[in-house]
Amino acid sequence: YHENRAAANDTYATEYEVDVSSRETMEQILLLQGYKEAVRVQKTRRTGAYQGWEICLDELEGLGSFFEVEQLAEEGVDPQQVYESLKAFLGSLGVPDSAVTTTRYDIMILNKVP
């Protein structure tokens, strides 16, 4: 269970992680509950870590390459402080603020579809 906050746009995400032995079975469970597939995100991900940051290099079908950085913060940590630290880290790598987005991959894909 993870709670993620992006202070820049006040988004808040709660993530639950479980092991699923069969993707097909999980899809059928969701379909039987009445869910419908809205978008499918096809990605290849390589992960690593550096000084408390989780770093992911993602290759997304139809969208291109992305560099995702996140830090899971403890309860009571100021999200704005984490965000400022993230911006400083990205700046040290030469990533300009204009290249940073908090838009999720599924939304990017939905917005790309004509």
SVG drawing of the C-alpha trace seen along z (x, -y; Angstrom):
<svg xmlns="http://www.w3.org/2000/svg" viewBox="-21 -25 45 43">
<polyline fill="none" stroke="black" stroke-width="0.4" points="0.0,0.0 1.5,-3.3 0.2,-6.9 1.7,-9.3 1.3,-13.0 2.4,-15.4 2.5,-18.8 2.7,-20.8 -0.8,-20.0 -2.3,-18.7 -2.8,-15.2 -3.1,-12.4 -2.8,-8.7 -3.3,-5.6 -1.7,-2.5 -2.4,1.1 0.0,3.8 -0.8,7.5 0.8,10.4 -1.2,11.7 -0.2,15.1 -2.4,14.8 -3.1,11.6 -5.9,13.2 -7.6,14.4 -7.3,10.9 -8.8,9.3 -11.7,11.7 -12.3,10.9 -12.5,7.2 -14.7,7.7 -17.1,9.8 -17.3,7.0 -18.5,4.7 -15.3,2.9 -14.4,2.1 -11.0,1.5 -10.7,-2.2 -7.0,-2.2 -4.1,0.2 -0.6,-1.0 2.1,1.1 5.5,0.3 8.9,1.7 10.4,0.6 13.9,0.7 14.2,-0.4 16.9,-1.6 17.5,-3.7 19.7,-6.6 19.9,-8.4 16.3,-7.5 14.8,-8.1 13.2,-5.3 14.1,-5.8 12.3,-4.2 13.2,-4.3 10.0,-3.6 9.5,-2.9 5.8,-3.3 4.3,-2.0 2.9,-5.0 4.3,-7.6 8.1,-7.2 10.6,-7.2 10.1,-8.6 12.3,-9.0 10.1,-8.6 11.4,-9.6 9.5,-9.2 10.1,-9.1 7.7,-7.5 7.4,-9.9 6.7,-9.0 3.5,-10.3 3.9,-13.9 6.5,-14.8 5.7,-18.1 4.8,-17.1 6.0,-20.5 9.4,-19.8 9.6,-16.5 8.6,-18.2 11.2,-20.9 13.9,-18.2 12.7,-16.4 13.0,-19.5 16.5,-20.1 17.5,-16.5 16.1,-16.7 17.9,-20.0 21.2,-18.5 20.7,-16.0 20.0,-18.8 16.2,-18.2 14.5,-21.6 11.2,-22.3 9.5,-22.5 10.2,-18.8 8.5,-17.7 5.0,-16.4 2.7,-14.9 0.3,-13.6 -0.2,-9.8 0.6,-7.5 -3.0,-6.4 -4.2,-10.0 -1.4,-10.8 -2.6,-7.8 -6.3,-8.8 -5.4,-12.4 -3.5,-11.1 -6.3,-9.1 -8.2,-11.1"/>
</svg>
